[in-house]
Amino acid sequence: MKKIVPLILSATFLLIAEGVRAQDNAGALKLAGQYGCTSCHNAEVKLVGPAFKSVAEKYAGQTDAVDMLVTKVTNGGSGNWGRIPMPAHPQVGAENTKALVEWVLRGAPSK
């Protein structure tokens, strides 16, 4: 019995963590639609801008990726993915921008 309790607690915490992540993913997907990200980006394929999964692959393992991409989304930029510039999005706000960037770096999961 003593060995089962820690196992049950561990499993419970993992399920709670996955539930929180699923809520985060759903919230980020909603934000992406609300702020027009999905007008130029798709999770899987390039539209006007790169696919979110391509962004995740390009910046995988870079410790400064979140901060760098938050700055790029806020201020806009060009040259990293072709000739079409990404306009600045300061109206999204720092907290929402960070949540969106972290979601994109996870591969933009829908669930």
N, CA, C and O atoms as a Tinker XYZ file with bonds, in Angstrom:
   444  protein
     1  N      0.825000   -1.201000    0.000000    73     2
     2  CA     0.000000    0.000000    0.000000    64     1     3
     3  C      0.865000    1.259000    0.000000    63     2     4     5
     4  O      0.550000    2.231000   -0.685000    81     3
     5  N      1.963000    1.240000    0.774000    73     3     6
     6  CA     2.823000    2.410000    0.862000    64     5     7
     7  C      3.479000    2.726000   -0.476000    63     6     8     9
     8  O      3.755000    3.890000   -0.766000    81     7
     9  N      3.731000    1.712000   -1.292000    73     7    10
    10  CA     4.347000    1.932000   -2.597000    64     9    11
    11  C      3.335000    2.461000   -3.619000    63    10    12    13
    12  O      3.717000    3.135000   -4.576000    81    11
    13  N      2.076000    2.166000   -3.425000    73    11    14
    14  CA     1.047000    2.566000   -4.381000    64    13    15
    15  C      0.703000    4.045000   -4.245000    63    14    16    17
    16  O      0.436000    4.708000   -5.246000    81    15
    17  N      0.706000    4.567000   -3.026000    73    15    18
    18  CA     0.322000    5.960000   -2.796000    64    17    19
    19  C      1.213000    6.932000   -3.589000    63    18    20    21
    20  O      0.675000    7.800000   -4.277000    81    19
    21  N      2.547000    6.828000   -3.523000    73    19    22
    22  CA     3.366000    7.747000   -4.322000    64    21    23
    23  C      3.115000    7.597000   -5.825000    63    22    24    25
    24  O      3.149000    8.580000   -6.565000    81    23
    25  N      2.868000    6.385000   -6.262000    73    23    26
    26  CA     2.590000    6.143000   -7.671000    64    25    27
    27  C      1.287000    6.828000   -8.088000    63    26    28    29
    28  O      1.223000    7.453000   -9.147000    81    27
    29  N      0.273000    6.711000   -7.271000    73    27    30
    30  CA    -1.012000    7.346000   -7.554000    64    29    31
    31  C     -0.861000    8.866000   -7.551000    63    30    32    33
    32  O     -1.410000    9.546000   -8.419000    81    31
    33  N     -0.126000    9.398000   -6.587000    73    31    34
    34  CA     0.097000   10.840000   -6.534000    64    33    35
    35  C      0.853000   11.335000   -7.764000    63    34    36    37
    36  O      0.511000   12.373000   -8.330000    81    35
    37  N      1.865000   10.604000   -8.171000    73    35    38
    38  CA     2.629000   10.984000   -9.353000    64    37    39
    39  C      1.746000   10.993000  -10.594000    63    38    40    41
    40  O      1.795000   11.926000  -11.395000    81    39
    41  N      0.946000    9.957000  -10.744000    73    39    42
    42  CA     0.052000    9.875000  -11.897000    64    41    43
    43  C     -0.960000   11.019000  -11.879000    63    42    44    45
    44  O     -1.279000   11.583000  -12.925000    81    43
    45  N     -1.460000   11.360000  -10.701000    73    43    46
    46  CA    -2.423000   12.454000  -10.569000    64    45    47
    47  C     -1.796000   13.781000  -10.983000    63    46    48    49
    48  O     -2.409000   14.558000  -11.716000    81    47
    49  N     -0.586000   14.039000  -10.521000    73    47    50
    50  CA     0.095000   15.289000  -10.885000    64    49    51
    51  C      0.364000   15.364000  -12.384000    63    50    52    53
    52  O      0.242000   16.433000  -12.981000    81    51
    53  N      0.726000   14.243000  -12.993000    73    51    54
    54  CA     0.947000   14.232000  -14.437000    64    53    55
    55  C     -0.337000   14.537000  -15.202000    63    54    56    57
    56  O     -0.317000   15.278000  -16.184000    81    55
    57  N     -1.441000   13.970000  -14.756000    73    55    58
    58  CA    -2.718000   14.232000  -15.415000    64    57    59
    59  C     -3.138000   15.692000  -15.248000    63    58    60    61
    60  O     -3.662000   16.297000  -16.183000    81    59
    61  N     -2.914000   16.252000  -14.078000    73    59    62
    62  CA    -3.226000   17.663000  -13.854000    64    61    63
    63  C     -2.363000   18.539000  -14.745000    63    62    64    65
    64  O     -2.857000   19.490000  -15.349000    81    63
    65  N     -1.075000   18.225000  -14.831000    73    63    66
    66  CA    -0.170000   19.010000  -15.676000    64    65    67
    67  C     -0.601000   18.952000  -17.135000    63    66    68    69
    68  O     -0.567000   19.973000  -17.823000    81    67
    69  N     -1.002000   17.793000  -17.618000    73    67    70
    70  CA    -1.469000   17.675000  -19.002000    64    69    71
    71  C     -2.754000   18.463000  -19.211000    63    70    72    73
    72  O     -2.952000   19.065000  -20.267000    81    71
    73  N     -3.625000   18.461000  -18.214000    73    71    74
    74  CA    -4.861000   19.240000  -18.311000    64    73    75
    75  C     -4.579000   20.726000  -18.396000    63    74    76    77
    76  O     -5.218000   21.436000  -19.173000    81    75
    77  N     -3.632000   21.206000  -17.607000    73    75    78
    78  CA    -3.243000   22.614000  -17.651000    64    77    79
    79  C     -2.642000   22.944000  -19.007000    63    78    80    81
    80  O     -2.961000   23.980000  -19.591000    81    79
    81  N     -1.777000   22.079000  -19.511000    73    79    82
    82  CA    -1.154000   22.314000  -20.821000    64    81    83
    83  C     -2.217000   22.344000  -21.915000    63    82    84    85
    84  O     -2.141000   23.170000  -22.825000    81    83
    85  N     -3.205000   21.456000  -21.841000    73    83    86
    86  CA    -4.269000   21.448000  -22.843000    64    85    87
    87  C     -5.047000   22.760000  -22.802000    63    86    88    89
    88  O     -5.410000   23.302000  -23.847000    81    87
    89  N     -5.305000   23.274000  -21.592000    73    87    90
    90  CA    -5.977000   24.561000  -21.469000    64    89    91
    91  C     -5.107000   25.668000  -22.054000    63    90    92    93
    92  O     -5.603000   26.559000  -22.745000    81    91
    93  N     -3.795000   25.605000  -21.773000    73    91    94
    94  CA    -2.867000   26.592000  -22.330000    64    93    95
    95  C     -2.887000   26.540000  -23.848000    63    94    96    97
    96  O     -2.912000   27.584000  -24.501000    81    95
    97  N     -2.875000   25.340000  -24.421000    73    95    98
    98  CA    -2.894000   25.192000  -25.876000    64    97    99
    99  C     -4.187000   25.749000  -26.466000    63    98   100   101
   100  O     -4.159000   26.458000  -27.472000    81    99
   101  N     -5.307000   25.433000  -25.847000    73    99   102
   102  CA    -6.590000   25.937000  -26.339000    64   101   103
   103  C     -6.640000   27.456000  -26.223000    63   102   104   105
   104  O     -7.133000   28.135000  -27.125000    81   103
   105  N     -6.134000   27.988000  -25.120000    73   103   106
   106  CA    -6.107000   29.437000  -24.935000    64   105   107
   107  C     -5.206000   30.119000  -25.944000    63   106   108   109
   108  O     -5.551000   31.175000  -26.474000    81   107
   109  N     -4.053000   29.525000  -26.213000    73   107   110
   110  CA    -3.125000   30.100000  -27.190000    64   109   111
   111  C     -3.719000   30.051000  -28.595000    63   110   112   113
   112  O     -3.581000   31.003000  -29.363000    81   111
   113  N     -4.372000   28.959000  -28.928000    73   111   114
   114  CA    -5.018000   28.849000  -30.238000    64   113   115
   115  C     -6.090000   29.930000  -30.390000    63   114   116   117
   116  O     -6.228000   30.531000  -31.455000    81   115
   117  N     -6.833000   30.168000  -29.334000    73   115   118
   118  CA    -7.852000   31.215000  -29.352000    64   117   119
   119  C     -7.203000   32.591000  -29.528000    63   118   120   121
   120  O     -7.680000   33.409000  -30.314000    81   119
   121  N     -6.106000   32.844000  -28.790000    73   119   122
   122  CA    -5.386000   34.113000  -28.936000    64   121   123
   123  C     -4.857000   34.289000  -30.360000    63   122   124   125
   124  O     -4.926000   35.385000  -30.918000    81   123
   125  N     -4.333000   33.220000  -30.943000    73   123   126
   126  CA    -3.794000   33.285000  -32.298000    64   125   127
   127  C     -4.879000   33.718000  -33.286000    63   126   128   129
   128  O     -4.611000   34.484000  -34.212000    81   127
   129  N     -6.079000   33.234000  -33.090000    73   127   130
   130  CA    -7.194000   33.651000  -33.938000    64   129   131
   131  C     -7.629000   35.076000  -33.633000    63   130   132   133
   132  O     -7.903000   35.859000  -34.542000    81   131
   133  N     -7.690000   35.402000  -32.356000    73   131   134
   134  CA    -8.134000   36.732000  -31.924000    64   133   135
   135  C     -7.220000   37.834000  -32.458000    63   134   136   137
   136  O     -7.702000   38.889000  -32.872000    81   135
   137  N     -5.923000   37.601000  -32.451000    73   135   138
   138  CA    -4.969000   38.630000  -32.868000    64   137   139
   139  C     -4.532000   38.499000  -34.329000    63   138   140   141
   140  O     -3.621000   39.204000  -34.763000    81   139
   141  N     -5.164000   37.615000  -35.084000    73   139   142
   142  CA    -4.913000   37.529000  -36.509000    64   141   143
   143  C     -3.672000   36.753000  -36.909000    63   142   144   145
   144  O     -3.278000   36.792000  -38.075000    81   143
   145  N     -3.044000   36.050000  -35.978000    73   143   146
   146  CA    -1.841000   35.273000  -36.311000    64   145   147
   147  C     -2.140000   34.259000  -37.411000    63   146   148   149
   148  O     -1.324000   34.023000  -38.302000    81   147
   149  N     -3.320000   33.674000  -37.326000    73   147   150
   150  CA    -3.679000   32.612000  -38.273000    64   149   151
   151  C     -4.068000   33.150000  -39.648000    63   150   152   153
   152  O     -4.355000   32.372000  -40.558000    81   151
   153  N     -4.080000   34.464000  -39.806000    73   151   154
   154  CA    -4.288000   35.037000  -41.140000    64   153   155
   155  C     -3.045000   34.834000  -42.000000    63   154   156   157
   156  O     -3.136000   34.701000  -43.221000    81   155
   157  N     -1.890000   34.812000  -41.354000    73   155   158
   158  CA    -0.619000   34.671000  -42.083000    64   157   159
   159  C      0.114000   33.369000  -41.782000    63   158   160   161
   160  O      1.003000   32.974000  -42.537000    81   159
   161  N     -0.242000   32.704000  -40.698000    73   159   162
   162  CA     0.456000   31.492000  -40.269000    64   161   163
   163  C     -0.518000   30.345000  -40.089000    63   162   164   165
   164  O     -1.685000   30.541000  -39.750000    81   163
   165  N     -0.015000   29.146000  -40.323000    73   163   166
   166  CA    -0.746000   27.907000  -40.112000    64   165   167
   167  C      0.168000   26.999000  -39.298000    63   166   168   169
   168  O      1.388000   27.157000  -39.343000    81   167
   169  N     -0.387000   26.074000  -38.572000    73   167   170
   170  CA     0.458000   25.174000  -37.771000    64   169   171
   171  C      1.354000   24.313000  -38.649000    63   170   172   173
   172  O      2.510000   24.074000  -38.299000    81   171
   173  N      0.846000   23.848000  -39.775000    73   171   174
   174  CA     1.535000   22.842000  -40.576000    64   173   175
   175  C      2.203000   23.352000  -41.855000    63   174   176   177
   176  O      3.271000   22.869000  -42.232000    81   175
   177  N      1.579000   24.322000  -42.519000    73   175   178
   178  CA     2.069000   24.744000  -43.836000    64   177   179
   179  C      2.322000   26.247000  -43.883000    63   178   180   181
   180  O      1.703000   27.022000  -43.154000    81   179
   181  N      3.239000   26.637000  -44.751000    73   179   182
   182  CA     3.550000   28.048000  -44.939000    64   181   183
   183  C      2.379000   28.725000  -45.638000    63   182   184   185
   184  O      1.860000   28.215000  -46.631000    81   183
   185  N      1.973000   29.860000  -45.121000    73   183   186
   186  CA     0.996000   30.712000  -45.796000    64   185   187
   187  C      1.767000   31.954000  -46.246000    63   186   188   189
   188  O      2.649000   31.854000  -47.098000    81   187
   189  N      1.451000   33.109000  -45.692000    73   187   190
   190  CA     2.239000   34.315000  -45.926000    64   189   191
   191  C      3.543000   34.204000  -45.137000    63   190   192   193
   192  O      4.626000   34.503000  -45.639000    81   191
   193  N      3.404000   33.768000  -43.896000    73   191   194
   194  CA     4.550000   33.543000  -43.023000    64   193   195
   195  C      4.796000   32.063000  -42.850000    63   194   196   197
   196  O      4.033000   31.238000  -43.353000    81   195
   197  N      5.863000   31.720000  -42.138000    73   195   198
   198  CA     6.209000   30.305000  -41.964000    64   197   199
   199  C      5.183000   29.554000  -41.117000    63   198   200   201
   200  O      4.462000   30.147000  -40.315000    81   199
   201  N      5.136000   28.248000  -41.311000    73   199   202
   202  CA     4.299000   27.393000  -40.465000    64   201   203
   203  C      4.829000   27.454000  -39.035000    63   202   204   205
   204  O      6.038000   27.544000  -38.821000    81   203
   205  N      3.943000   27.407000  -38.076000    73   203   206
   206  CA     4.357000   27.435000  -36.677000    64   205   207
   207  C      5.327000   26.298000  -36.371000    63   206   208   209
   208  O      6.283000   26.486000  -35.618000    81   207
   209  N      5.092000   25.128000  -36.946000    73   207   210
   210  CA     5.985000   23.987000  -36.694000    64   209   211
   211  C      7.377000   24.241000  -37.257000    63   210   212   213
   212  O      8.364000   23.777000  -36.687000    81   211
   213  N      7.472000   24.966000  -38.361000    73   211   214
   214  CA     8.783000   25.327000  -38.909000    64   213   215
   215  C      9.524000   26.267000  -37.968000    63   214   216   217
   216  O     10.738000   26.160000  -37.794000    81   215
   217  N      8.784000   27.186000  -37.366000    73   215   218
   218  CA     9.391000   28.103000  -36.387000    64   217   219
   219  C      9.900000   27.300000  -35.194000    63   218   220   221
   220  O     11.014000   27.523000  -34.721000    81   219
   221  N      9.087000   26.371000  -34.712000    73   219   222
   222  CA     9.487000   25.533000  -33.578000    64   221   223
   223  C     10.753000   24.750000  -33.905000    63   222   224   225
   224  O     11.653000   24.648000  -33.071000    81   223
   225  N     10.827000   24.200000  -35.104000    73   223   226
   226  CA    12.016000   23.429000  -35.505000    64   225   227
   227  C     13.245000   24.315000  -35.609000    63   226   228   229
   228  O     14.330000   23.928000  -35.173000    81   227
   229  N     13.087000   25.494000  -36.178000    73   227   230
   230  CA    14.221000   26.400000  -36.369000    64   229   231
   231  C     14.836000   26.838000  -35.045000    63   230   232   233
   232  O     16.056000   26.961000  -34.933000    81   231
   233  N     13.990000   27.074000  -34.044000    73   231   234
   234  CA    14.479000   27.617000  -32.787000    64   233   235
   235  C     14.570000   26.586000  -31.671000    63   234   236   237
   236  O     14.810000   26.946000  -30.519000    81   235
   237  N     14.383000   25.320000  -31.992000    73   235   238
   238  CA    14.467000   24.258000  -30.973000    64   237   239
   239  C     15.833000   24.285000  -30.300000    63   238   240   241
   240  O     16.869000   24.330000  -30.963000    81   239
   241  N     15.815000   24.256000  -28.993000    73   239   242
   242  CA    17.058000   24.203000  -28.225000    64   241   243
   243  C     17.726000   25.542000  -27.995000    63   242   244   245
   244  O     18.715000   25.604000  -27.265000    81   243
   245  N     17.230000   26.615000  -28.585000    73   243   246
   246  CA    17.814000   27.936000  -28.363000    64   245   247
   247  C     17.268000   28.512000  -27.067000    63   246   248   249
   248  O     16.062000   28.725000  -26.933000    81   247
   249  N     18.146000   28.762000  -26.125000    73   247   250
   250  CA    17.707000   29.228000  -24.813000    64   249   251
   251  C     17.113000   30.636000  -24.850000    63   250   252   253
   252  O     16.311000   30.984000  -23.983000    81   251
   253  N     17.484000   31.439000  -25.823000    73   251   254
   254  CA    16.972000   32.804000  -25.907000    64   253   255
   255  C     15.807000   32.941000  -26.880000    63   254   256   257
   256  O     15.386000   34.059000  -27.179000    81   255
   257  N     15.284000   31.838000  -27.374000    73   255   258
   258  CA    14.254000   31.872000  -28.420000    64   257   259
   259  C     12.996000   32.606000  -27.972000    63   258   260   261
   260  O     12.451000   33.404000  -28.735000    81   259
   261  N     12.524000   32.359000  -26.762000    73   259   262
   262  CA    11.282000   32.997000  -26.312000    64   261   263
   263  C     11.450000   34.512000  -26.305000    63   262   264   265
   264  O     10.640000   35.227000  -26.896000    81   263
   265  N     12.484000   35.001000  -25.649000    73   263   266
   266  CA    12.686000   36.450000  -25.565000    64   265   267
   267  C     12.881000   37.072000  -26.946000    63   266   268   269
   268  O     12.324000   38.131000  -27.238000    81   267
   269  N     13.662000   36.420000  -27.786000    73   267   270
   270  CA    13.932000   36.937000  -29.115000    64   269   271
   271  C     12.652000   37.001000  -29.956000    63   270   272   273
   272  O     12.410000   37.990000  -30.649000    81   271
   273  N     11.838000   35.949000  -29.892000    73   271   274
   274  CA    10.618000   35.927000  -30.686000    64   273   275
   275  C      9.543000   36.861000  -30.124000    63   274   276   277
   276  O      8.769000   37.438000  -30.887000    81   275
   277  N      9.489000   37.013000  -28.814000    73   275   278
   278  CA     8.562000   37.993000  -28.232000    64   277   279
   279  C      8.897000   39.382000  -28.772000    63   278   280   281
   280  O      8.000000   40.132000  -29.154000    81   279
   281  N     10.179000   39.724000  -28.804000    73   279   282
   282  CA    10.613000   41.015000  -29.342000    64   281   283
   283  C     10.236000   41.136000  -30.813000    63   282   284   285
   284  O      9.756000   42.182000  -31.250000    81   283
   285  N     10.453000   40.065000  -31.577000    73   283   286
   286  CA    10.153000   40.095000  -33.015000    64   285   287
   287  C      8.650000   40.252000  -33.262000    63   286   288   289
   288  O      8.248000   41.009000  -34.146000    81   287
   289  N      7.823000   39.552000  -32.499000    73   287   290
   290  CA     6.368000   39.680000  -32.677000    64   289   291
   291  C      5.932000   41.098000  -32.295000    63   290   292   293
   292  O      5.115000   41.703000  -32.989000    81   291
   293  N      6.464000   41.620000  -31.213000    73   291   294
   294  CA     6.079000   42.946000  -30.737000    64   293   295
   295  C      6.515000   44.045000  -31.702000    63   294   296   297
   296  O      5.740000   44.951000  -32.009000    81   295
   297  N      7.759000   43.962000  -32.179000    73   295   298
   298  CA     8.327000   45.031000  -33.001000    64   297   299
   299  C      8.247000   44.778000  -34.504000    63   298   300   301
   300  O      8.476000   45.693000  -35.296000    81   299
   301  N      7.926000   43.553000  -34.905000    73   299   302
   302  CA     7.929000   43.195000  -36.310000    64   301   303
   303  C      9.338000   42.854000  -36.768000    63   302   304   305
   304  O     10.290000   42.963000  -35.995000    81   303
   305  N      9.470000   42.447000  -38.002000    73   303   306
   306  CA    10.790000   42.110000  -38.499000    64   305   307
   307  C     10.721000   41.574000  -39.915000    63   306   308   309
   308  O      9.642000   41.366000  -40.469000    81   307
   309  N     11.898000   41.353000  -40.489000    73   307   310
   310  CA    11.955000   40.797000  -41.843000    64   309   311
   311  C     13.302000   40.136000  -42.060000    63   310   312   313
   312  O     14.257000   40.356000  -41.316000    81   311
   313  N     13.350000   39.315000  -43.108000    73   311   314
   314  CA    14.603000   38.728000  -43.523000    64   313   315
   315  C     14.889000   37.323000  -43.044000    63   314   316   317
   316  O     15.717000   36.637000  -43.644000    81   315
   317  N     14.240000   36.866000  -41.991000    73   315   318
   318  CA    14.511000   35.524000  -41.477000    64   317   319
   319  C     13.773000   34.443000  -42.253000    63   318   320   321
   320  O     14.225000   33.299000  -42.297000    81   319
   321  N     12.649000   34.786000  -42.864000    73   319   322
   322  CA    11.816000   33.795000  -43.540000    64   321   323
   323  C     11.469000   34.216000  -44.958000    63   322   324   325
   324  O     10.526000   33.684000  -45.543000    81   323
   325  N     12.196000   35.143000  -45.511000    73   323   326
   326  CA    11.910000   35.604000  -46.863000    64   325   327
   327  C     11.746000   37.113000  -46.899000    63   326   328   329
   328  O     12.081000   37.816000  -45.945000    81   327
   329  N     11.230000   37.591000  -48.009000    73   327   330
   330  CA    11.153000   39.037000  -48.232000    64   329   331
   331  C      9.946000   39.700000  -47.583000    63   330   332   333
   332  O      9.966000   40.911000  -47.365000    81   331
   333  N      8.916000   38.961000  -47.274000    73   331   334
   334  CA     7.702000   39.564000  -46.726000    64   333   335
   335  C      7.913000   39.846000  -45.237000    63   334   336   337
   336  O      8.164000   38.923000  -44.462000    81   335
   337  N      7.815000   41.104000  -44.838000    73   335   338
   338  CA     8.031000   41.439000  -43.426000    64   337   339
   339  C      6.827000   41.060000  -42.559000    63   338   340   341
   340  O      5.691000   41.006000  -43.031000    81   339
   341  N      7.105000   40.805000  -41.299000    73   339   342
   342  CA     6.035000   40.606000  -40.337000    64   341   343
   343  C      5.784000   41.949000  -39.658000    63   342   344   345
   344  O      6.706000   42.537000  -39.093000    81   343
   345  N      4.552000   42.437000  -39.708000    73   343   346
   346  CA     4.275000   43.719000  -39.061000    64   345   347
   347  C      4.376000   43.608000  -37.540000    63   346   348   349
   348  O      4.271000   42.523000  -36.968000    81   347
   349  N      4.580000   44.747000  -36.913000    73   347   350
   350  CA     4.637000   44.807000  -35.450000    64   349   351
   351  C      3.252000   44.541000  -34.865000    63   350   352   353
   352  O      2.232000   44.902000  -35.452000    81   351
   353  N      3.242000   43.900000  -33.696000    73   351   354
   354  CA     1.986000   43.588000  -33.002000    64   353   355
   355  C      2.055000   43.997000  -31.536000    63   354   356   357
   356  O      1.875000   43.150000  -30.661000    81   355
   357  N      2.312000   45.278000  -31.238000    73   355   358
   358  CA     2.408000   45.700000  -29.831000    64   357   359
   359  C      1.084000   45.608000  -29.087000    63   358   360   361
   360  O      1.078000   45.526000  -27.859000    81   359
   361  N     -0.044000   45.619000  -29.804000    73   359   362
   362  CA    -1.360000   45.567000  -29.182000    64   361   363
   363  C     -1.636000   44.228000  -28.502000    63   362   364   365
   364  O     -2.551000   44.131000  -27.684000    81   363
   365  N     -0.865000   43.202000  -28.827000    73   363   366
   366  CA    -1.089000   41.881000  -28.243000    64   365   367
   367  C     -0.733000   41.884000  -26.759000    63   366   368   369
   368  O     -1.349000   41.162000  -25.975000    81   367
   369  N      0.235000   42.671000  -26.374000    73   367   370
   370  CA     0.660000   42.749000  -24.971000    64   369   371
   371  C      1.701000   41.692000  -24.654000    63   370   372   373
   372  O      1.725000   40.623000  -25.262000    81   371
   373  N      2.556000   42.001000  -23.701000    73   371   374
   374  CA     3.700000   41.142000  -23.372000    64   373   375
   375  C      3.282000   39.747000  -22.899000    63   374   376   377
   376  O      3.861000   38.750000  -23.331000    81   375
   377  N      2.295000   39.672000  -22.029000    73   375   378
   378  CA     1.875000   38.374000  -21.477000    64   377   379
   379  C      1.294000   37.466000  -22.558000    63   378   380   381
   380  O      1.637000   36.286000  -22.639000    81   379
   381  N      0.413000   38.023000  -23.387000    73   379   382
   382  CA    -0.192000   37.229000  -24.457000    64   381   383
   383  C      0.842000   36.849000  -25.517000    63   382   384   385
   384  O      0.822000   35.735000  -26.043000    81   383
   385  N      1.740000   37.779000  -25.825000    73   383   386
   386  CA     2.774000   37.477000  -26.810000    64   385   387
   387  C      3.658000   36.340000  -26.324000    63   386   388   389
   388  O      3.990000   35.439000  -27.094000    81   387
   389  N      4.038000   36.372000  -25.065000    73   387   390
   390  CA     4.871000   35.299000  -24.518000    64   389   391
   391  C      4.126000   33.968000  -24.565000    63   390   392   393
   392  O      4.710000   32.947000  -24.927000    81   391
   393  N      2.850000   33.968000  -24.204000    73   391   394
   394  CA     2.055000   32.731000  -24.248000    64   393   395
   395  C      1.986000   32.194000  -25.681000    63   394   396   397
   396  O      2.116000   30.989000  -25.898000    81   395
   397  N      1.781000   33.078000  -26.651000    73   395   398
   398  CA     1.725000   32.655000  -28.052000    64   397   399
   399  C      3.060000   32.100000  -28.525000    63   398   400   401
   400  O      3.103000   31.067000  -29.193000    81   399
   401  N      4.142000   32.774000  -28.185000    73   399   402
   402  CA     5.473000   32.310000  -28.602000    64   401   403
   403  C      5.782000   30.950000  -27.991000    63   402   404   405
   404  O      6.277000   30.062000  -28.686000    81   403
   405  N      5.500000   30.772000  -26.712000    73   403   406
   406  CA     5.756000   29.478000  -26.073000    64   405   407
   407  C      4.931000   28.380000  -26.734000    63   406   408   409
   408  O      5.414000   27.262000  -26.916000    81   407
   409  N      3.703000   28.692000  -27.090000    73   407   410
   410  CA     2.831000   27.727000  -27.781000    64   409   411
   411  C      3.409000   27.372000  -29.155000    63   410   412   413
   412  O      3.463000   26.199000  -29.524000    81   411
   413  N      3.836000   28.380000  -29.904000    73   411   414
   414  CA     4.438000   28.133000  -31.217000    64   413   415
   415  C      5.676000   27.265000  -31.064000    63   414   416   417
   416  O      5.877000   26.342000  -31.853000    81   415
   417  N      6.506000   27.536000  -30.072000    73   415   418
   418  CA     7.723000   26.757000  -29.868000    64   417   419
   419  C      7.439000   25.313000  -29.431000    63   418   420   421
   420  O      8.305000   24.444000  -29.542000    81   419
   421  N      6.219000   25.064000  -28.932000    73   419   422
   422  CA     5.801000   23.685000  -28.635000    64   421   423
   423  C      5.240000   23.008000  -29.877000    63   422   424   425
   424  O      4.823000   21.851000  -29.814000    81   423
   425  N      5.223000   23.712000  -31.002000    73   423   426
   426  CA     4.696000   23.147000  -32.242000    64   425   427
   427  C      3.265000   23.519000  -32.510000    63   426   428   429
   428  O      2.637000   22.946000  -33.400000    81   427
   429  N      2.722000   24.474000  -31.757000    73   427   430
   430  CA     1.358000   24.967000  -31.921000    64   429   431
   431  C      0.311000   23.854000  -31.846000    63   430   432   433
   432  O     -0.544000   23.736000  -32.723000    81   431
   433  N      0.388000   23.040000  -30.789000    73   431   434
   434  CA    -0.609000   21.958000  -30.670000    64   433   435
   435  C     -2.007000   22.500000  -30.467000    63   434   436   437
   436  O     -2.186000   23.519000  -29.799000    81   435
   437  N     -2.991000   21.842000  -31.029000    73   435   438
   438  CA    -4.376000   22.267000  -30.864000    64   437   439
   439  C     -4.991000   21.700000  -29.589000    63   438   440   441
   440  O     -6.003000   22.204000  -29.104000    81   439
   441  N     -4.384000   20.664000  -29.058000    73   439   442
   442  CA    -4.913000   20.040000  -27.822000    64   441   443
   443  C     -3.830000   19.950000  -26.782000    63   442   444
   444  O     -4.072000   19.459000  -25.680000    81   443
